[in-house]
Amino acid sequence: MRAAITALLCSTGAALVVPLQPARPAQALDIALPRVSDGASVHLGDALAATTDSKTLLCFGTHAADFNAIEYLQKIRFYLPRLRDAGVSRVACVLNADAAQCRTLAELLDVPGDVELFSDPTGAAGRKFGVSRGFRPDDAALSPYVKLFVVGIGLGPPWGTLLPVLRGYVGAPSGKRDWIEACMQQAQRAGRLPEPLELAADGSVAKNRFDDTPLCSEWGVRPFELATMRLQNLIMQISRYGDLGPKDPRCLTQLGGMVVVGAGGAPEYAWLDRGLCDLPDFEDVLGALS
């Protein structure tokens, strides 16, 4: 029975990895956005097309109080050294937020300064890239909060919320937990709850309580481990929603995506979110770039 459950969970995790390939992202992104660090206007399509002998990663986050935007930045923070080793010289993220919100979220998550952030409060760049606009985006009579609720409970379209959320609770025998532990460590050092780790005086991890999980302690991601990290994020989202919530109601339900391009803006990896918490596995991203 245990072997059958393990096989099912492994197959569930694999099913979540569905990269999509927009044919010409550099041409589709005919839009300029202000860079948060200096206010400079940067044309996204031109920036991708200007890539030469290295690679450029461009992430389309959601609004600043949303699970997907937070988790994108957390993954980028953790994987940044390995992305650099894989030849990614420029890493940028568009947030559906104003500049002040972008700065606040970056500070909360300790995002490195060499990750470029772009402010897009209306979400226009993501729509040009082709991200999902959520449930019934053109139905003006339906509250955006109702639309968010429908997607949040796994109905749709889009339909991609339940599996990644469920995986946070049931775990993944072959998953990777190093980035999850790093995110929980950063959250605890910033004073966020809950506290699944025991931290030493210097802030390093002395013990992960999930190491004591019965029967599953050797799994790559233990049951409730990823869900606990997301609970830390949720508590932060709720407590800071007044500061970080979307300015444009369309952005409440709009999802995100990501692309990595090589010379001339040719895509080497791309992804479109299909629901809440449905983000790319960065191990797959690195595999595609090797």
C-alpha positions, 0 to 999 in steps of 0.5 A, a space after each residue: 500500500 505504501 509503495 502504491 501511494 508513493 507511486 501515485 504521489 510521484 506521478 502527481 508531482 510529475 504531472 504538474 510540470 507542463 512548460 509552454 512555449 510562446 513562439 515569439 515572446 520578444 515580439 509579443 512584449 511590445 510594452 515598456 515598464 518602469 524599473 523599480 530601482 531607478 524609475 527607468 523605462 525599459 521596453 521588455 521586448 527589446 530587453 529580451 531581444 538584446 540577449 546575446 551570448 547569455 540568457 535572460 529570465 523574465 517572470 510575470 508575477 501576480 499582485 504583491 499580496 498573492 501566493 504566486 508572486 510571493 512564491 516566484 520571488 522566493 524561488 528566484 531568491 533561492 535558485 539565483 546562484 544556480 541560475 547564474 551558473 546556468 548562464 542566466 545573466 539577467 533576472 527580472 520580475 514584473 509585479 502587478 503592483 506599484 513601485 512602493 508595493 514592489 519595494 515592500 515585498 522585496 524587502 519582506 522576502 529579502 530579494 537580492 538587489 540584482 533581481 530587477 523588478 518592474 512595476 505594472 499595476 494594471 497587469 498589461 505586460 502579463 496579458 501580452 505574454 499570454 497569462 491566464 486572466 482567471 475565471 470569467 475575466 470579461 464578466 463585469 457583473 461578477 465580483 472579482 472576489 467571487 472569481 477568485 473564490 471559484 479558482 481558489 477552490 479548484 473550479 475553473 477554468 483555469 483548473 490548475 489549483 487543486 493539484 499543486 495545493 494538494 501536493 503541499 499537504 500530502 508531500 512528494 517522495 521525490 521532491 526537493 525541499 531545500 528551497 522550502 526550508 530556505 524560505 521558512 528560515 527566511 520567514 522565521 528570521 523575519 519574525 513570521 509564524 509558524 515556526 517549524 524550524 529550530 534556528 541557532 543563534 546565528 540564524 542557521 537551521 539547527 533542526 527541521 521538525 519535519 525530519 521527525 515525520 513518521 514514515 515519511 521523514 526521508 521523503 523529498 518533501 514531507 507531508 504539510 512541509 510545503 503547506 507550512 511554508 505557504 501558511 507563513 506566506 498567507 499570514 504575511 499576505 493577510 497582515 499586509 494586504 492593505 499595503 500590498 493588495 491589487 490596485 486594479 481589480 483585474 489583477 486579483 484573478 490574473 495569473 502569472 508565468 515565466 520565460 527564459 530566452 537565449 540569443 535574440 530573445 529565442 525562448 528556451 523555457 516558458 511557463 504559464 500558471 494554470 492556478 493558484 500555487 501552480 508554478 514551475 519547478 525550477 529544477 526543471 527550468 535548470 534542466 532545460 537550460 543545461 
